[in-house]
Amino acid sequence: MFLDELKKQLEDNNALFIGEETAFRSAVLLPLVEEKGKWHVLFEVRALTMRKQPGDISFPGGRIDAEDASPMDAALRETQEELGIDPNTVKVIGKLSPYVASPSFVVYPFVAVCDYHEIIYSYNQAEVEKVFTIPLEWLMEHEPILHRVPVQPTPLPDFPFDKIYNGKKYQWNRRYQDEWFYEYGEYTVWGLTARILKYFIDIRKQLK
């Protein structure tokens, strides 16, 4: 009986990773737009008056609220709030693998087709400074520049060193975080946006 119950519990567990249920969860949309018969990826420049990351280049998206039925619904809601487009006019093509930045932060990306002409006249200027696009063909042909950032854990003063072997001499693993940079004209796409973009482009290249 115990093993049968345990088996069912494990089968019913849909968490992608340990800690997902308590993590800060957000969802973003990677918008594809068609211009003159060519496909482009659309980006936002965050309003310069924003409290967090003003002027950064990003995809539409944000925190998943309790009222959102799913991560995709959150991405569509945020896209409507930022770009002013009706979710019913957005054609979701599919989802990308979630990006787990840490056990406390996860992002769910989705790829969708949007109407560029609707966006350029309706985006929310309180949140978005401007929008621009990069041709998908250009992204396929140009590799981003990689910069590696060392990340070293720094325990807080109240960390219980007396409870672990070697105490304060414990050797913390040093790791590196890859940061990708796409340079397109006056724009530099980097950070989380570049990471999701590169993942998407790499998938496209596998189909070539």
C-alpha positions in Angstrom: 0.0 0.0 0.0 2.8 2.4 1.0 4.7 1.9 -2.3 1.5 2.2 -4.4 0.7 5.5 -2.7 4.2 6.7 -3.1 4.3 5.8 -6.8 1.1 7.8 -7.4 2.4 10.8 -5.5 5.6 10.8 -7.6 3.6 10.4 -10.8 1.3 13.3 -9.9 4.3 15.6 -9.1 4.5 17.9 -12.1 7.2 20.3 -10.7 10.0 21.0 -13.1 12.5 21.3 -10.3 12.7 21.3 -6.5 11.5 24.7 -5.2 9.4 25.6 -8.3 6.3 26.0 -6.2 7.9 28.8 -4.0 10.1 30.4 -6.8 9.5 33.8 -8.3 7.8 32.7 -11.5 7.5 34.9 -14.6 6.6 34.4 -18.2 7.7 36.2 -21.4 6.6 36.2 -25.0 9.1 36.1 -27.9 7.1 38.0 -30.5 7.6 37.2 -34.2 6.3 39.8 -36.7 6.2 39.8 -40.5 7.4 42.8 -42.4 7.6 42.9 -46.2 7.5 39.1 -46.4 10.4 38.7 -43.9 10.2 37.5 -40.3 11.6 39.6 -37.5 11.9 39.3 -33.7 10.3 42.2 -31.9 11.9 43.8 -28.8 10.9 46.4 -26.2 13.1 49.2 -24.8 11.9 49.6 -21.2 10.7 53.1 -20.3 13.4 55.3 -18.9 11.1 56.1 -16.0 10.7 52.5 -14.9 11.9 51.7 -11.4 13.6 48.5 -12.4 16.0 48.1 -15.4 15.1 51.4 -17.2 16.3 51.5 -20.8 17.0 47.7 -20.9 15.9 45.7 -23.9 13.5 42.9 -23.2 10.6 40.8 -24.4 7.1 41.5 -23.1 6.4 39.6 -19.9 6.4 39.7 -16.2 5.4 38.0 -13.0 2.8 35.2 -13.0 -0.1 36.3 -10.8 -2.3 33.9 -8.8 -5.2 34.9 -11.1 -3.3 33.6 -14.2 -4.6 30.2 -15.3 -1.2 29.3 -16.7 2.3 30.7 -17.5 1.1 31.3 -21.1 -1.9 33.3 -19.9 0.5 35.4 -17.9 2.7 36.0 -20.9 -0.4 37.1 -23.0 -1.7 39.3 -20.2 1.6 41.1 -19.8 2.0 41.4 -23.5 -1.4 43.1 -23.7 -0.5 45.4 -20.8 2.8 46.4 -22.4 2.2 46.4 -26.1 -1.6 47.0 -26.0 -2.6 44.1 -28.3 -5.6 41.9 -27.9 -4.5 38.4 -26.8 -7.1 37.0 -29.3 -5.0 38.4 -32.1 -1.8 36.7 -30.9 -1.0 33.3 -32.4 1.1 31.2 -29.9 3.4 28.9 -31.9 4.8 27.0 -29.0 6.8 27.2 -25.8 10.5 27.1 -25.1 12.1 25.2 -22.2 11.8 27.2 -18.9 14.9 29.1 -17.9 15.8 28.3 -14.3 18.1 31.1 -13.1 18.1 29.7 -9.6 15.8 27.6 -7.3 14.1 30.9 -6.5 13.7 32.3 -10.0 12.2 30.7 -13.2 11.1 32.1 -16.5 8.6 30.4 -18.9 9.2 31.7 -22.5 6.6 31.4 -25.3 7.0 32.1 -29.1 4.1 33.8 -30.8 3.2 35.7 -33.9 1.9 39.3 -33.4 0.7 42.2 -35.6 3.5 44.7 -35.8 1.3 47.5 -37.2 -1.0 47.1 -34.2 1.9 47.2 -31.7 3.6 50.4 -33.0 0.5 52.4 -32.5 -0.7 50.8 -29.2 2.3 50.1 -26.9 2.1 51.4 -23.3 4.5 54.4 -23.1 4.4 54.3 -19.3 6.3 51.0 -19.5 7.8 50.9 -23.0 10.1 53.6 -24.4 9.9 52.2 -27.9 9.8 49.0 -29.9 12.1 47.7 -32.6 12.7 44.5 -34.6 15.7 42.5 -35.8 15.4 40.3 -38.9 15.3 36.6 -38.1 17.7 36.1 -41.0 20.3 38.4 -39.5 20.0 36.6 -36.1 20.6 33.3 -37.9 23.7 34.6 -39.6 25.3 36.5 -36.7 26.7 34.8 -33.6 26.4 36.7 -30.3 29.5 37.7 -28.4 30.1 35.7 -25.2 31.4 37.2 -22.0 31.8 35.0 -18.9 31.1 36.4 -15.4 32.5 34.7 -12.3 30.0 34.0 -9.6 31.4 33.3 -6.1 29.1 32.4 -3.2 29.5 34.8 -0.2 27.9 33.4 3.0 26.2 36.0 5.3 27.7 36.6 8.8 25.2 34.4 10.5 26.0 31.3 8.3 26.5 28.3 10.7 30.1 27.4 9.7 30.4 25.4 12.9 28.0 22.8 11.5 29.9 22.0 8.3 33.2 20.2 7.7 36.1 22.6 7.4 34.0 25.5 8.8 35.2 28.8 7.4 37.8 27.0 5.3 35.0 25.3 3.3 35.8 25.4 -0.4 32.9 26.9 -2.2 32.5 26.0 -5.9 33.2 28.9 -8.1 31.2 29.0 -11.3 30.9 31.2 -14.4 27.7 32.7 -15.8 27.6 33.1 -19.6 26.4 36.5 -20.8 25.6 36.8 -24.5 25.6 40.0 -26.5 23.8 40.7 -29.8 25.0 44.0 -31.3 22.5 45.3 -33.9 22.9 48.9 -35.0 22.3 51.1 -32.0 20.9 48.2 -29.9 22.6 45.8 -27.6 20.5 42.7 -26.6 22.0 41.0 -23.6 21.1 39.3 -20.2 18.0 37.2 -19.9 16.6 38.4 -23.2 19.7 37.4 -25.1 19.8 34.0 -23.4 16.2 33.2 -24.4 16.8 34.6 -27.9 20.0 32.5 -28.4 18.1 29.4 -27.2 15.4 30.1 -29.8 17.8 30.8 -32.6 19.8 27.6 -31.8 16.6 25.6 -32.1 15.9 27.2 -35.5 19.4 26.4 -36.7 18.8 22.7 -35.9 16.1 22.7 -38.6 18.2 24.2 -41.3 
